[in-house]
């Protein structure tokens, strides 16, 4: 860990744990909209995805499906690849009952993550881990560009690692988990610490 990261962690640890507690208390009837949020986040601003999530929930998108393209392409909350992601949001409605069956099963967190990544078009291991973390699951690595850059800054890697396969993702995840054990900071807290370091806020 760099001195900067340690100092920042001391300042925001309480807020990090508060946010993780909020994730753990997301009610099941909100899981669908957390899933929608993670459909929208890739290559788009988290704040924009959060706003889309809010509007979809407000309009009861799950029970009253509609074409959400206009919501996603609005300039104030623009979501890249809005046509593709609009289709995926509609696909999520059909997928959701299967997803809930898996979430209600006794499978491990990693098995549930892998199942989502293998069965929902457009979700990688990153998005699947992100969704599960946002509804209270712990111990999964969300390997986005911010996390990878900070792992390099902290000396886990000599340069930012490239991830283009399941095998590579899981190898970096193992390294991240080992780094978490070494620092004695849970991986979920490290994730939010690195995010706050890059963005200046603890969102999700």
N, C-alpha and C positions, 0 to 999 in steps of 0.2 A: 504493500500500500504506500502511496505517496503521502507526504506530510499534509498536503492540501486535502486529500480525501479523508484522512483521519480527523483533521480539524473540522471539516464540513460535517462529517458523520456525528461528531460530538454535538454540533449545533442543531442538527435536524433529526437526530435519532428518535426523539419523542414523536415528531410529526410523521416520520416514516412508519412507526409502529401503530400510530393512530390510523393511518391510511390502510395498512394491512388489516387492521381490525375491521375497518369499514368494508373491505372486500369480503371478509369472512361472514359479514352480516347481510350481504346482498340477498334479498328474498328470492326464492325459486321462481316466482312469477316474473322476475326481472331478468332471468338468465338469457332469454331470447334476445333482449335488447343489448345485453353485453356482447352477445355473439355478433349482432349487427355492427356494433362499434368496431370489433376486430376485423370485420369484413372491410370496413372503410379506412382503417388506419394505414395500410401499406402505401408508402410513397405519398402520403398526405399528412397534413398537420393533425396532431392529436386533438387540438381544440375544435377543428372543423368536424372531425369524426364524432366528438362528444356532442356537438350541436346537432348533427344529423340524428344521433341516437335519441336525443331529447325530443326532437320533432316526431320521429317515428313512434316513439312511445306515446306521445301526446295524442297522436292521431290513431292510436290502436292498430298499428300496421299489421300485427300478427292476426288479429281477428277480422280485420277489414282490409285485405291486401289491395294495393294500388301500385301503379308504376311510380317508383320514387326518384326517377331520373332528375326531375326538376329540382328536387330538394338537394341532390348531390352536386348539381352543376351550378347552383346559385353562387355568385362571386364571393359573397361574404363567408361562405363555408365550403369552398370548392373542394371536391374530392376527385382526384385524378382517376382516369379510366372509369368515369361515372356510368357509362353505358354497361360495361362489363359488371361493375359492382352492383348496379341496380338489379341486374339479372340474378346475381348471387344472393342479394337480399331476398328476392322472391323465392329462390331455390331453398333458402334457409327455412322458410315456413314449412315446406314439405319435409325437410331434413330433421327439423327440431324434435318430433316425437321419438325418432331413433336416437338422437343425441341424448335425450332425457333418460331413455332406457339404459344407455351406457353410463351416464352420470350416476344413476341410481344403483348401479351394479357394484360388486365387491372388487372389481379390478383395481390395480394400483394406479396412482396418479400418472405414472409414465405410460402404462398400457392405455389409459383413457386418452392421453395426449396423442399417442401414436395412432389410435383408432380414428380420431378426428382428422389428423393430418392425411391419413390414407383414404378417408371416405368422403370428405367434403372438398369439392373442386375449388381451388383458390386459397385453401388454407395450408400453409407449410407448417413445419414444427414450431416455428416462431409464433405464428398467429394462434396455433392451437394451445401453446404454452401460455400465451398472453391471455387468451380467453379464460383458461382455467385459473390462472392467478387472480384474475379480476372477479372471480366468484368464490375465492377463498382457498383454492388449492395451493399448497406450498411445495417448494423444493424443485421446481422446474425452471430451466434457464430460458429466458426470452432473449435470444441472441440477435438483437438488431445492431445497426451500425454504431449507435452510441455505446453499447456494452462492449462490442469488439474493440472499439478505439480505446476505451478505458482499460480493458484487459492488457492491451499493449502498453499503455502509459504506466501501468502498475508492474510491468516486467514479466507478466505471464507469457507474453510473446515478444519477439524482437520486432515484429511488424504486425499490422492488422491482419488477422487470418481470413482467408477466403472460405466461404461455405457455399457449396453448390450441390451437395448431396446429403442424404440422410446419414451416411457414415461420417462425413465431416462434421455435421451438426452435432452428432452425439459425442464425437471425440472432443470438440470444443466444450460441450456441456460438461463432460467429465472433468476437463481441466478447470472450468469455472467452479465446479462443486469442490474440487480439491483446494482451489484458491480460497473458497469460502471457509473450508475447514481450517486452513492455515491462518487466516485472519481472525477466525472465531466470530465472524459476522455472517449470519444466515444469508443464503443466496438471494432470498427475496428482498432483504434489506439492502444488499449490495446493488441489486437491480435499481431500486428506487434512488439510492445514493448516486449512482452513476447518471441516472436520468436527471436528477435535480442538478447535478454538476454541469450537465450539458444544456439544460433548458431553463434552469432557474426556478423550477416548480416541481411539485410532486403531484402529478395528475393520475394517470393510470396507463 
